């Protein structure tokens, strides 16, 4: 989680006349000075790349990459009933997580469709932070306000007050530990305390820290398939933190845009809202049935629909690989053969030539019967290419 890579479609850097119609990250000037190319995503101008998609992708797999994710939404719930409100509002059992723990969850509609996928942090006994995809942040905030009515909790959209920086890759931990200025909240507040907290920090955990004496939430989460950290900080502090990480990391830190983030998450088999997830998709179809906590007490929105499950024969998400260099892309159709009588049985949701593996990989929704029968082919610009169903993820980092 965090889990929204944006888009791989390039866009020109906007002129000043566009500024009133778009949102810009607090790191916008930093990106422009670094020569980034930009794309529009959910009304934000965000870096799509700095050098090349391949170079940035490989940097995250071999050293580390630095991403600006300030377009993500952060919605905070505070109050005695915050845990109960989230148990009702979301598919997971958020009341069960500890202070400092994070959990992946889903915001469902009454019919079980996925409104958004989220990461929820418990930052206090009665305080939670919900991180939403940029394109859905306003919808998530409004849904949470509506669903929390009647509970003793306050829902605040703090997206404008929080910037998000992600440092991902094998060298991320070393770079973070070497960067001067970090401490922990409370007594001590020195680098030794910070180093100890990082050493003890497990995956999907977070703790309140400081950078140059100001608050920053350090989370061991990410959306690349690599180990790494996400740093939540006040917008005005983001440029200083970014610069410190770049200066400390030197050649071990590569500035990365949303294009490389997309191929990284695809290799890791991580779903993207609007591709593998959406209002017309039930969690079980996307391989996320385990995220829905049917065993928790009380009602939650989407319970009945998800318990009933999809209609017989409804398409399910699978991983596909192919040989050669021609990659399936989102929207390409999947067939049950390559002959003239072959029938369409599915559609590609995400696909690329894997930079790490060297062959095409894709995710697709396919009819279960066709998956069992095998012999699938993807229509790539008029040519039927044989594809094999494989387990997700395509890539796992070395242990």
LINRA-V332905 format. One line per field, one symbol per residue. ss: DSSP state (2 for helix, 1 for strand, 0 for the rest). psi: psi as a letter, one per 40 degrees, with the letter a starting at -180 (. if undefined). A space follows every 10 residues. Layout:
ss->???
psi->???
This chain:
ss->0000000000 1000022222 2011000222 2220001111 1001111110 0022222222 2200111100 0011111100 0222222220 0002220000 1111111100 0011111111 1111001111 1102222222 2222222200 0001111022 2011111100 0222222200 0111000000 2222222222 0000111111 1001111110 0000000111 1110222222 2222222222 2201100222 2222222000 0010001000 0122220022 2000000000 0022222200 0000011111 1000000000 0011100000 0001111111 1110000001 1111110222 2220001111 0011110111 000000000
psi->eiehebiehi iihiideede eiiiieeddd dddefiiiih hfeihihdid cidddddddd ddciihihfe eiihhhhhid eddddddddi digdeeiihe iihhiihiid eeihdiiihh hheidfhihh hiideedddd dddddddehe igihhhhfde ehihhhhiid eddddddehi eiaiiaicfi ddddddddde hiifiiihai hfeiihhhhg iafeeiiaih hhiideeddd dddddddddb eehhhiaddd dddddddefh ihheceiide hidddeffde dhgeeiiiii heddddddii iheiiihiii iiiaehhiih eiihieaeid eiiheaihdi iihhdddeii iiiihihddd dddafiihhg fehhhiihhi iiidhhih.
